């Protein structure tokens, strides 16, 4: 029997599909993994890392984004470098996107 101590981290889901299913994000081939998804606003924030700089990475991102747009989601892409270098500016940009999306959908 395995003991769990307060200092041990909680076990995480083994599959990204579990997290995606919980957030309600649906992609081209079923559930897909997103960095952040607000189901109510149908808004997805994607933080793009170095894998998005390859041709294959760009193609995967394009296919996923097209599928999400067909489902009615707005996909906002943010460069990971910007998050590290200018976090305040990135946060302001996200807030602007959320406000704009709320206006578009008549929410709030």
Protein Blocks (a to p, Z undefined) as FASTA:
>chain_A
ZZddfklccdddfbfklmmmmnopacfkopaddfbdcfklopacddddfklmpmklmmmm
mmmmmmmmmnopacddddfklmmmmmmlmmmmmmmmmmmmmmmnopZZ
